[in-house]
Amino acid sequence: MQKQYIQIGNTNVFNGQYLLAVFKLKGNEGVTIEDVASEVAAESSTGSNLKIATSTPFSESMNAVVYRVDETQGLAWIAYPWRIFDSGGNIQNILTFLVGNVLGMGEVKICKLLDVYFPPQMLVKYDGPNYTIDDMRKYLNIGKRPVLGTIIKPKIGLTSSEYAELCYDFWLGGGDFVKNDEPQADQDFCPYEKMVVDVRHAMDKVEQETGKTKVHSFNISSADFDTMIKRADYIKSVMKPGSYAFLVDGITSGWTAVQTIRRHYPDVFLHFHRAGHGAFTREEAPFGFTVPVLTKFARLAGASGIHTGTAGVGKMAGSSKEDVMAINHALKLFSKGDFFSQIWSEVPQNDSDLVEAIQKEAQGHDYSDIGYWRIMKKTTPIISGGLNPTLLGKFLDIAGTVDFITTMGGGVHSHPMGTKAGAKAVLQSYEAWEKKIPLDEYAKDKEELRVAIEFYGKK
C-alpha cells in the first residue's frame, strides 16, 4: 500500500479543486481494495509502483486521493486535483491519467471507471458543444420531434452515384438526416470528393421537389489532421451552411481528432461515432469505462452528438438503464449517475438562476433563457444499431425524450418496398407514437408501415 494516497473520509475533495471518480477494482488474491486503490491512485496521478524519492511538497499536493472504499462491492472513490490535467482543455490528457497505464497494471485484475464528476471550476476550461440539436431542428424546420435519419447500407461498396441515389430516396420519403457509415472514407470505387458533390446534387434535387431542407453527416476521419481539415474544408466549399455535419470516429481516431474539429469548426454539428467503444464499455469487460462515462467526456470535449445505444431495444449490447443514463448525461442540465449527480454549469449549484433552470427542466419546461455563459450546452444522443419502424415507439417510451437523432440502416434499406418506403415507414411510426395510436391500427391505411410491420416482425 502507498499510504500517502489514502485519505479515507477526506471532505476537502468536495471543494471544487478535484475531479471525482469511482472505480470497480480487484487485485491479486489476498490484496485489499485499499491496497489496489492506492496503487491505482499513484499510477494515475503522480507516482509509480514504488514511493517516489524525488517528490517535492508541491508535487505531493498533486497526488490523487482515495477518499472512500467499499470492500464488499469492490469500489474505490478517487479524487484528482484537476490542476494536473493539461490546462488547454485536453480530454485525451485526462483519460491518459484516469484510464491509461492503470489498465495495464499486472497486479490489477479489474479496473473499470464507473462514474466521474466534473466541478464547475473545471468545466470552465473545456469547450463543450456549440452546435446542438436545436440548431439542426431549426435548419430542418421540423419542430419538437426526433431528427429521423439513416445510415446508408451496404455500409461500403457503393459508387458515389449509388450512394447519393439512396440519400435521395431516403430524403424523398421524408427522412431528415443521412450519415456515412463509420468505415466510409476515400475508397477507389467511391472517391471522397465525388461522393460529396453527388450528395449535394441529390440534396438540391430533393429540396426542390419537397421544399424541405436536409442534412448529411460526412465522415472526415483520416490518417492525419491535415487530411481531416482538407476534407472538412472541401465539404464546406460544396455544401450549404447547416446542411452538413462532420463525423469523427472518436475512439479509433482519438480525442485529439474530435477536439481539433470542434475548435476549427465550432458552427458545424460535430458527430462523435464511438466505433470500438465496446472494448471498454461492455458490462463483461473488466477494464475500461462505462457508456455514461464516455458520454460525459464527449460532452466535455464539445461533441454535438454521440451514439448512446438503443437502450436494449436494438442489436447492440447495453442495458436500458445505462443507455438512458447516458442520454440524460448528454442532454440534461442536471443528470444523475450511479454515484454522482452532475450539474453542467460553470456557476455554483446554489446560484438562483441555475436552481430555477433545473426546476424548469424537471418540470419539462424550457430553460434556455438562463443564458449560455452559465451552462455547458447539451450533446445530442444518436440512436443506431438494429432499430426499425416497429421498435421506434418502444425506444421512445424507454428513452423518455424526443431529443435525439435516429440513424436506422437495415431498418430503412431492407424495407421490401425500398428505401423511400422505409423512410416513410419510420415517419409513420413516429406519428403513431406521437398520436398515441397503436402501430397496427395506424398502419391500416399506410402501406409502407403495414409492410414494415409484416417484414420486420418476422425478423
N, C-alpha and C positions, 0 to 999 in steps of 0.2 A: 504493500500500500504506500502511496505517495501522500503523506498526511497533509502536506501544505495545500493540497487541492480539495481537502474535505473540510467543509464548514456547515455541517448539518444544523438547520434551524436559523441560518443567517437570513435576516429580513431586509438587510441593506440591498439585496439583489432586486428589490422592487422599486428602487429609487430612480428608474429611468435610464440608468447607465449600463444596463445589461440586456442582451438578447437572452431569452429564456428558452430552454429546450428540454424535452423529456425523451429518454431513450429506453427501449427494451434491451436489456443487457444480460448476457450469461457468459461466464468464464469457464476455465477448466474445472474439473471436479474438485470440490473442496474449497474453491475460491469464493469469497463472499461478494455480494453485489457492490458493497462499498469499495472493496479492493479493485474490482473491474472498473467501477465508475471513476476512481481516482486515476487509473491508467488512461482511460478514455479522455478525461478532462485534461490530463497532462499532454497527451499526444495531439489533442485537437485545439490546444492553445499555445502555451509557451515551452512545453517540456518534451521529454522523451521517456524511454523506459527506465532511465536512471535519474536520480536527483542531479540537477544541473549545477555544477560547481561555479560556473561563471555568471550565475544570476545576479542581478542587482536589485536593490529595493524597488526601483521603478519597474523593472521587468516583472518582478513578482506581483506587482499591483495589476498586471495584465493577465494573471492566471485565471483560467476558468474555475468556477466554484461549484462543487457538488453540494447542493443545499438541502436535498431531501432524497431518501431512498425508500423503496418498498420491497423488502426481501422476498415477501410472499409472491408478488406478481412479477418480480424481476425488473423493476422500474427504477430509473435514476433521473433526477431533475438536475440539470447543469446550467449555470448562468455564465454567459460570456460577456466580458466588457466589450461593448461594440466599438470601442476605440481601436481594438486590434484589427478591425477589418479595414480594407482599402478605403480611404476617405472619398474616393471617386464614385461611390455608389455601385460597387462591383459585386454582383451576385456570385460570380464564379469564385471570388475570393472567400466569401462566407462559406460556401459549400466545400471549398478546399479544406477549410478548418473543420467544419462540423461532420462531414461525411467524406473526408479524403482518406488520409493514411489510416484512420481508425478502422476502416472497413477491412483493412488487410492485416491487422494485428493478430499474430499467431495465437496469443493466449485468450482471444475473444472469440466465442463460438456463436454468439448472437449480438448484433449491434444494429438496431433499427431506430431511426429518428421518427418518433410518433407524432410529435406536435412541436410547434415553435411559436414564440410570441415576440413581436417587434414593438418596443415602446415608441411613443410619439416622437421622442427626441431623436430616435434613429430613423424613423420614416422620412424625416426632413431631407436626408441625404440621398434618397432613392427616387428614381424617375416616376414610377407609377404609370398607369395608362394615360394616354391623351385622347386618342380617337376611340370612341366607345360604340356600343350597340345603338345608343340613342342617336349618334351621328349617322350611323348606317341606316337606321329606320327613317330618319329624316330625308336622307338622299333617296331611299326607295319609296318613300311616301306610303308606308304600309300601316301606320298607326301602331297600337299596342298589341302586337302579336309576335310569335317567333319569326325569325328570318328562316324561310324554308329553302334549304339548299340540297345540293347533291355533290358527290364525288364521281367524276367520270369513270366508267368501267367499260372495257377492261382497264385496269389501272395503268397498263403500259402496253404498247404495241400498235396504237392507232397513229395514223398520219395526222399532221396538223389539221388538215381539212376534215378528216373523220372526227377528230376531237371537237372541232368548232361546230360541226353539224349536230353533235349530241348536246352541246351547250345551247344551241339554237332551239332544239326540240324541247329541252327542259324549260327554258325561259318561255317559250311559246305556250307551254302547258300551264304556266302560272307560277313557276318557281322564281325565286329571288336571287339565289346565290349559287355559284358553281366554284369548285376548288379543284386544282391539280391534286392528284393523289400524291402522297408524300415521296415516292421514289421518282416522280417525273422531273426530268432535268433537260439536258440538251442532247437527246439521243439522235442518232443519224437518220432514223426514219421519221422523226418529228422534231426538226430543228427549232430551237427555242424561239428565236425572233420571228420565224414564220408562224409559229403557234400563237404568239401574241397578236400578230397582225390579223390572223384568221379569226381569233376570238373577237377582236374589235369589229371586224366586218359582220360577224354573226350577231353581235350585240347591237350594232347600229340597225340591222335589218329588223330584229325582233322589237326593238324600241319604237321604230317607225310604225310597225304593224300593230303593236299593242298600246302604245302611248305610255308604257311603264318603264322606268329605269331598272337596270340590272347591275349586279356586282360579280366580279370574278376574282378569285384568290390565286395568285401565281406563286409557285414555289421558287424562291430565289436562292435556296441553299446551294452552296458552291464549294469548290476546293479552296478558295481563298476569298478574303474580303473584297479585293479589287473586283473580282468577277461578280460577287453579290451586288456591289454598288453599280457595276456596269449594267447588270440585268435590271435592277430597280430603276435606274435612270432611263433605260430603254422603254420599260413599261410605262413610266411616267410620260415619255415623249409620245407614245402611241395612244394611250387610253385617256379618257376624260377624268378630270378630278372627281373623286368619290366613287368611280366605277371599278376600282381595283383595290385589292388587299395584297400585302406581302406575307407569304407563308415562309416560316423558317422552321426547319426540323430542329427543335430546341435541344433535345437530348443528344442527337448524333452530331449536329453542327456545333453545339455548345452555347453556353450562356453569353459568351462574349459576342457571338454572332447575333443573338437576339438583341442585346443591348446596343450593338453597333447600328442595327436597323432602326431601333427605337429612337436613337439620338440623331440619326441622319434624316429620318422621315417622320417627324412627330405627328404630321397631319394625315398619315395613312394608317389604315387598320392593320395592326401587327398580329398575324395569325400564328400562334405557337402550336406546332404539331409535336406531339410527345412520343413519336415512334421510338421504341427502345425502353420506355419507362418501366415496363413490366419486370425487367431485371431487378429493379429497385423496389417497386411498389406492390408487387403481388403479395397477398397475405402470407403465402407459404415461404416467401423469400426471407431468410434470416438476417440479411444485411441490406441496408439501403434506407429508404424513407417511404412515407405513405403518399397516396394521391392527394389528400388535403395539404400536406406539407409542400408537395410540388406545386400545387395551385397557388398557395400563398407566395412562394418565391416568384412564380410567373407574374403575379400582380405587382409585387415589389419591383420586378425588373421592367415593368411597363408594357407587358403583353396586352393587346386589346382583347384577345380571345385565346382560350386554351381548351383543348379537348379534356373533358372531365368524366367521361364514361357514360354508360347508359343505365346506371342505377339498377343493374341486374336484369334489365329488360332485353338487351340485345345479346350479341355473341361474345362480347369481351368479358374477361374476368373482372370481378369487382362487386362489392356489396352495395345495396341501395343506400345504406346508412352512410358509408364512406363517400360515395359519389355525390349524395345530396349535401353532405358536409362540404365537399369541395365546391359545389355550386354556390353555396352560401358564402364561402370564403372569397369566391370570385366576385360576387355581386353585392354583398351586404356591407353597409357601413359598420354594423355590429354583427360579428359572426362568432358562433360558439364551436369550439373544438372539443375533443375528448378530454383535454387537460387545460386548455387556455381559451379565454374569450379574447378576441381581437377587435379592437376599435381602430378602424383605418383612418385615423385622424392625426394631424400634426399639432393639435392643441390638446390641453388636458381634458380628461374624460369628464370632469365636472364643469366644463365650460357650458354656460346656459344655452347657447345656440346649438352646441353639439348634443346636449341632453334632449332638447326639443326635436332635433333632427332624428335621433334614434327612436324617440317616441312615435314620430310620424311614420318612420319606416316600419315599426312594429305593427302599426295600425293600417299599413298598406297605402299610406298617403305619400305624395311627392315631397321630397325634402331638398330639391335641387337649389332652392333659393338660399341655402345655407352659405353658398359661396365656395368655389372650388379651391381657394387658397387654404381652407381649413381641413380639407379631406383629400385622401387619395382616391382617384376615380376608380370605377368598377371595371372588372375584366369580364368578358362575355364567356359563359360556358358554351362549348361547341360539342354537339352530341353526335357521335358516329359509332358504327360497329354493330351491324346486324339489325338495325331498325327498319321497319317498313310501315306502310299506312295502317296496318291492323294494330301496330304496337304504339303508335304515337300518342293516343289518348291515355294509355296505361302509363307511359313515361310522364306525361303532363301531370297526371294525378300524383305520382310519386315525387316529382321534382318540386311541385308547388309554386311554379313560376312560368311565365311565358317569355322571360328574358334570356333567350338562348338562340343559337343557330343550329338547325338540323343539317346534317350532311349525309343523307342516305345514298348508298351506292347501289348495291343489288336490289335494295328496296324500291328503287325507281327504274333502273335499266333492265331488270328482269321481268318487268310487267309484261304479260302476254301481248298486250296491245302496243307496246313500245314505250320509249322514253317520255314522249309528250303525254301519253295517258298516265304513265307513272307519276309525273308531276301533278297532273290533275287530281289523281287519287290522293296524293299527300295533302293537297289543299282541301279537298273534300273531307278528308279525315279530320283535319283541324277544325273545319267548320262544324262538323258533327259534335266534336268535343265542346267547342265554344257555345253551341246552342243547346248542349246537354241532351242531345238526341242519340239514342243507341245507334251504333255504327251500322248494323244490319238494316235498321229502319231507314236511316238517312240514305243508304245505298240503293234503295228500291228504284229510284228514278235517276240514278247516277251510275252509268255503265262502268266507268273507269274504276270507281270504288268497289262496285259489286264484283268485278272481275278480280280486283286486287284481293278482296276478302277470300274469294274462292281459291285463288292461286297460292297466296302466302299462308292461308290457313292450313293447307296441306303440307306446307314445309315445316 
